[in-house]
């Protein structure tokens, strides 16, 4: 790798393409808005809009590894953010590359196990892939309540988080732990820091790509030198504002305005 002479934070984005505005597009927009440079590795192509998802076509493990290795000949990331990765082969490949070529790099995982439109994106094999290949390397994971329950097989938030921390994850930001309430409540759990709770207004409507926006914002803040607590607080404010000023195209879901 070459020395990074730019003052931008470099973020390696590993996710799938969503033509309707989440996924890689959300990651790129967030990085650009927060003064970071995104380099993207494609895990798959999705056929979807904000109303439904009909298919995911994963890239091959061979092509995925080739993308990574070629990029890392020049690109020196400060953080790696992982979004939709719907293949255990790709998870294993990414884990190996991180151990060999990017030891110690902060890894931000948004464990996408369902689409915003409600489509199921997980199997037991995928859940086990997260736990085996990526969780032990993770600086922070950002599951919503449903994803936490799937990953930990626990309905209790604290027990679920303890399970992930026990698997090697250093920090867990659980989002929207009371989805039936008027106020959104998020919790940050950590092996090092005291637990923090955050509350914010819930805006009316449904939104596409909020999780991608939040997790990428956390990655950007880490890439520019913030500690976990500061990065999480700043990222939540940014993502909340992006939802507040969301684009309403008359689609099933609104699109966060990441350049508000």
LUMNUDREN-805846 format. One record per residue (C-alpha): x, y, z. Coordinates in steps of 0.001 Angstrom, whole numbers, padded with zeros to 6 digits, always signed. Layout:
# LUMNUDREN-805846
XYZ;...
This chain:
# LUMNUDREN-805846
+000000+000000+000000;+001097+003581-000582;+001138+006383+001954;-002108+008337+002174;-001281+012027+001608;-004937+013070+001542;-006591+014600+004598;-009753+012626+003923;-010609+009630+006071;-010386+006473+003973;-013237+003987+004357;-013345+000551+002760;-016995-000246+002034;-018019-003884+001527;-021671-004259+000570;-024199-004961-002172;-025670-002619-004747;-029229-001464-004109;-030613+000420-007130;-033220+002160-004972;-030848+004065-002725;-029676+001972+000222;-026601-000295+000226;-023511+000985-001542;-025203+004159-002724;-026114+005118+000840;-022589+004280+002008;-020944+006399-000686;-023219+009381-000101;-022614+009241+003651;-018850+009130+003201;-018921+012065+000818;-021111+014081+003178;-018765+013406+006112;-015500+014216+004332;-014337+010647+003818;-013234+008799+000703;-015126+005540+000049;-013558+002665-001847;-016194+000023-002562;-016123-003738-002878;-019298-005222-004321;-020688-008344-002641;-023731-008731-004853;-026438-007194-006988;-029941-006865-005611;-033146-006653-007594;-035297-004374-005485;-037049-001082-004943;-038307+000448-001702;-041412-001753-001816;-039916-005202-002360;-036773-007266-002920;-036999-010161-005360;-033441-011482-005619;-029767-011177-004676;-026992-012361-006947;-023770-012806-004983;-020401-012301-006638;-018081-015291-006584;-015559-015650-003776;-012808-015610-006423;-013927-012288-007902;-014539-010840-004453;-011030-011675-003291;-009570-010321-006529;-011406-007019-005985;-010059-006746-002454;-006463-007654-003222;-006210-005361-006241;-007701-002429-004346;-005440-002910-001327;-002335-002679-003513;-002979+001090-003452;-005772+001912-001042;-004985+002257+002656;-008259+002232+004594;-008597+003614+008086;-011826+001685+008671;-013741-001129+006978;-017544-000999+006957;-019513-004111+006018;-023130-003978+004910;-025034-006675+003020;-022847-009742+002624;-025155-012643+001919;-022602-015430+001476;-020535-017321+004027;-017812-017809+001400;-017488-014036+001078;-017512-013642+004859;-014687-016148+005226;-012706-014482+002438;-013130-011030+003972;-012147-012263+007416;-008976-013845+006045;-008010-010704+004099;-008541-008503+007143;-006391-010778+009322;-003610-010973+006740;-003564-007487+005219;-005445-005186+007598;-004681-006397+011131;-006069-004081+013769;-008243-002042+011419;-011595-001033+012979;-014347-003153+011452;-017896-001751+011499;-020591-004353+010837;-024176-003564+009893;-025579-007129+010051;-028279-006909+007411;-030609-009864+007915;-033701-008346+006335;-034530-005670+003773;-036301-002434+004553;-039300-003778+002667;-039475-006786+004999;-037806-009471+002876;-035909-012163+004759;-032170-012069+004070;-030841-014711+006384;-030409-018419+006931;-028867-020205+009894;-025737-020512+007773;-025555-016733+007244;-026019-016051+010945;-023267-018537+011772;-021065-016907+009128;-021317-013551+010873;-020524-015119+014229;-017624-017239+013035;-015858-015110+010436;-016589-011455+011221;-017784-010920+014802;-014390-011775+016411;-012797-008998+014308;-015484-006381+014870;-014920-003032+016552;-018622-002183+016555;-021777-003899+015321;-025021-001973+014749;-027948-004439+014798;-031543-003402+015198;-033604-005315+017737;-034707-008019+015280;-031147-008559+014024;-029802-008814+017564;-032340-011503+018362;-031455-013487+015230;-027721-013264+015849;-027913-014222+019518;-031046-016402+019590;-032143-014322+022551;-035176-012069+023029;-033509-010168+025873;-031341-007221+024777;-028723-007539+027510;-028348-011312+027040;-028135-010855+023274;-025446-008208+023569;-023479-010287+026078;-023530-013129+023570;-022026-010940+020812;-019437-009453+023161;-018548-012986+024183;-017967-013834+020506;-015324-011109+020282;-017213-008005+019206;-015892-005003+021164;-018944-002726+021004;-022615-003174+020086;-025000-000351+019211;-028526-001782+019382;-030955+000454+017507;-034656+001058+018071;-035083-001226+021058;-038696-000092+021553;-040097+000101+017996;-043668+000582+019232;-042781+003819+021087;-042944+007400+019806;-039304+007905+020822;-036463+005952+019223;-034182+004428+021832;-030683+003163+021019;-028182+001592+023410;-024398+001336+023162;-022849-001598+025013;-019105-002055+025277;-016327-004146+026753;-014560-000918+027732;-017039+001963+028006;-020040+002462+030246;-023395+001687+028642;-024949+004716+026958;-028595+005258+026031;-029770+007666+023356;-033284+008896+022660;-034548+010840+019656;-037770+011781+017964;-039377+009197+015689;-040398+010783+012390;-043551+009621+010658;-043283+007339+007652;-040943+004580+006514;-037384+005147+005368;-035006+003208+003116;-031334+002926+004049;-031290+004349+007567;-029163+001504+008926;-026641+001890+006108;-026476+005617+006773;-025921+005219+010503;-023276+002500+010281;-021373+004311+007525;-021466+007493+009597;-019948+005598+012532;-017222+004305+010200;-016506+007801+008905;-016226+009254+012377;-013815+006485+013391;-011804+007067+010200;-011336+010719+011132;-010026+009905+014599;-013012+009876+016959;-013281+007339+019768;-016238+004942+019815;-018424+006991+022135;-017931+010227+020215;-018309+008474+016861;-021615+006878+017863;-023051+010098+019260;-022047+012101+016190;-023221+009440+013734;-026660+009234+015339;-027153+012995+015104;-026175+012905+011440;-028404+009944+010557;-031343+011421+012474;-031046+014683+010544;-030791+012782+007252;-034135+011160+008089;-035671+014437+009234;-034934+016005+005839;-035575+012839+003813;-036517+012928+000141;-040124+012003-000531;-040413+010774-004104;-043852+009303-003535;-042347+005813-003250;-043200+003231-000626;-040339+004500+001567;-038617+007863+001855;-034884+008193+001168;-032669+009846+003811;-031171+013113+002610;-027518+012580+003375;-026563+016068+002129;-029063+017983+004235;
